[in-house]
Amino acid sequence: MSRIFLSAVLLFSTLVSIGQMNPQYIAFVGGTYSGPVNREAFLAQQGVGGSMKVNDHHWTFITVTSFQLTVLRDSVQLCTYKNTGNLFEPLLRTKLNELRIGDRILIFDIWAVANSNHTVFLQPLEYMLK
């Protein structure tokens, strides 16, 4: 019995790993999916976008409905903001203008609407301002 359970756990973990390597839905800010980004380039963006995989060679845009953004500076949490919609709200935009080089931006709890009003969860994003 335990061998069957172990085999099932290993199979499930393999399928989850494959799903993460081959996502069906992705989020981005300014076409960047995470990593280092120029401060000015990040501030020039209007919000968070999303895409859905149609086939191996085609992605289509989907509408982000909400996300949460946290700014970290030297491991201190400066602010956390729950944003509704895909565009940065005015209050969040004001807080983003205070960003400095070296700050980390975490965007998570990203929700979007795909085809036929199907709500999907998108992977979190992390940016380091340079």
C-alpha positions as CSV (number, residue, x, y, z in Angstrom):
1,M,0.0,0.0,0.0
2,S,2.8,2.5,0.9
3,R,4.6,1.8,-2.5
4,I,1.4,2.8,-4.4
5,F,1.0,5.9,-2.3
6,L,4.7,6.9,-2.9
7,S,4.3,6.2,-6.6
8,A,1.2,8.4,-6.7
9,V,3.0,11.3,-4.8
10,L,6.0,11.1,-7.2
11,L,3.7,11.1,-10.3
12,F,1.8,14.1,-9.0
13,S,5.0,16.0,-8.1
14,T,6.3,15.3,-11.7
15,L,3.1,16.6,-13.2
16,V,3.1,19.7,-11.1
17,S,6.8,20.4,-12.1
18,I,5.9,20.0,-15.8
19,G,3.0,22.4,-15.4
20,Q,5.2,25.0,-13.8
21,M,7.8,24.7,-16.6
22,N,5.0,25.0,-19.2
23,P,2.6,27.5,-17.9
24,Q,-0.8,28.1,-19.5
25,Y,-1.2,31.6,-18.1
26,I,1.5,34.2,-17.4
27,A,1.7,37.7,-16.0
28,F,4.1,40.6,-16.9
29,V,4.8,44.2,-16.4
30,G,6.0,46.0,-19.6
31,G,6.6,42.7,-21.3
32,T,9.1,41.6,-18.5
33,Y,8.2,38.5,-16.6
34,S,10.5,39.2,-13.5
35,G,14.1,40.1,-12.9
36,P,16.2,43.3,-13.0
37,V,14.5,46.3,-14.6
38,N,15.4,49.9,-14.8
39,R,13.5,52.1,-12.3
40,E,12.4,54.5,-15.1
41,A,11.2,51.7,-17.3
42,F,9.1,50.2,-14.5
43,L,7.6,53.6,-13.5
44,A,6.6,54.2,-17.2
45,Q,4.3,51.1,-17.1
46,Q,0.6,51.4,-16.6
47,G,-0.1,48.1,-14.9
48,V,0.0,44.4,-15.0
49,G,-0.8,42.4,-18.1
50,G,-1.5,38.7,-18.7
51,S,-1.4,36.2,-21.5
52,M,-2.9,32.8,-22.1
53,K,-1.3,30.0,-24.1
54,V,-3.3,29.1,-27.2
55,N,-0.9,26.6,-28.7
56,D,2.9,26.1,-28.8
57,H,3.5,29.2,-30.9
58,H,0.7,31.6,-30.0
59,W,-0.3,33.5,-26.9
60,T,-3.3,35.8,-26.5
61,F,-3.9,38.6,-24.0
62,I,-6.2,38.2,-21.0
63,T,-7.5,40.8,-18.6
64,V,-6.0,41.0,-15.1
65,T,-8.7,41.8,-12.6
66,S,-6.7,42.3,-9.4
67,F,-3.3,41.9,-7.9
68,Q,-1.3,42.7,-4.7
69,L,2.0,44.6,-4.8
70,T,4.6,44.8,-2.0
71,V,7.8,46.9,-2.1
72,L,10.8,45.8,-0.1
73,R,13.9,48.0,0.7
74,D,16.8,46.3,2.5
75,S,14.5,43.5,3.7
76,V,12.0,46.1,5.2
77,Q,8.5,46.1,3.8
78,L,7.7,49.7,2.7
79,C,4.2,49.2,1.5
80,T,1.6,46.6,0.4
81,Y,-1.2,47.6,-1.9
82,K,-4.2,45.6,-3.1
83,N,-5.0,46.8,-6.6
84,T,-8.3,46.3,-8.4
85,G,-8.1,46.0,-12.2
86,N,-5.0,45.8,-14.4
87,L,-3.9,49.4,-14.2
88,F,-2.0,50.9,-11.3
89,E,-4.5,52.9,-9.2
90,P,-3.6,56.5,-8.5
91,L,-2.7,55.9,-4.8
92,L,-0.4,53.0,-5.8
93,R,1.1,55.2,-8.6
94,T,2.0,57.8,-5.9
95,K,3.7,55.2,-3.8
96,L,5.6,53.8,-6.8
97,N,7.1,57.2,-7.5
98,E,9.0,56.9,-4.2
99,L,10.9,53.8,-5.4
100,R,14.7,53.8,-5.4
101,I,17.3,51.7,-7.2
102,G,17.8,48.4,-5.3
103,D,14.1,48.1,-4.2
104,R,12.4,44.8,-4.8
105,I,8.8,44.8,-6.1
106,L,6.7,41.7,-5.5
107,I,3.5,41.3,-7.4
108,F,1.3,38.3,-6.3
109,D,-2.3,37.2,-5.9
110,I,-2.7,38.0,-9.6
111,W,-6.1,37.1,-10.9
112,A,-7.3,37.4,-14.5
113,V,-10.3,36.6,-16.7
114,A,-9.6,34.2,-19.6
115,N,-12.1,33.1,-22.3
116,S,-15.7,32.7,-21.3
117,N,-15.3,34.7,-18.1
118,H,-13.1,31.9,-16.6
119,T,-11.1,33.3,-13.6
120,V,-7.5,32.1,-13.5
121,F,-4.5,32.6,-11.2
122,L,-1.3,33.9,-12.6
123,Q,2.2,33.2,-11.2
124,P,3.8,35.9,-9.0
125,L,6.4,38.4,-10.3
126,E,9.5,39.8,-8.7
127,Y,11.5,42.8,-9.9
128,M,14.7,44.4,-8.7
129,L,15.1,48.0,-9.7
130,K,18.5,49.0,-11.2
